[in-house]
Amino acid sequence: MDHDLAKETYPDLLDRDLTELPVADLLEISKKLIVTDHYLWVNVLFKDKKHYSLLRIESGIDADLYKLSKKSKKLVNKLLKRNGLFLVKY
């Protein structure tokens, strides 16, 4: 989580591995930041072993994924398919 944002909004999450949090908590944090507080974007850096990927959520509508590992891409596609969504490469 961005240090300035964490200090301001979630000081208890500063320098903490957010994978320890339940998914419901992560969704609430994202919802608060994007919908309630109207941040223009939220960047989520995650890793699969030594490979880092980035999820960028903008304006509560757009979600961009960067540098997904093959394993992460399969998982994301599976989650999207369950919700009737899909990835577009550009």
Secondary structure, DSSP 8 states (H G I E B T S, - for coil): --HHHHHHH-GGGTT--GGGS-HHHHHHHHHIIIIIS--SEEEEEEEETTEEEEEEEETTTEEEEES--HHHHHHHHHHHHHTT------
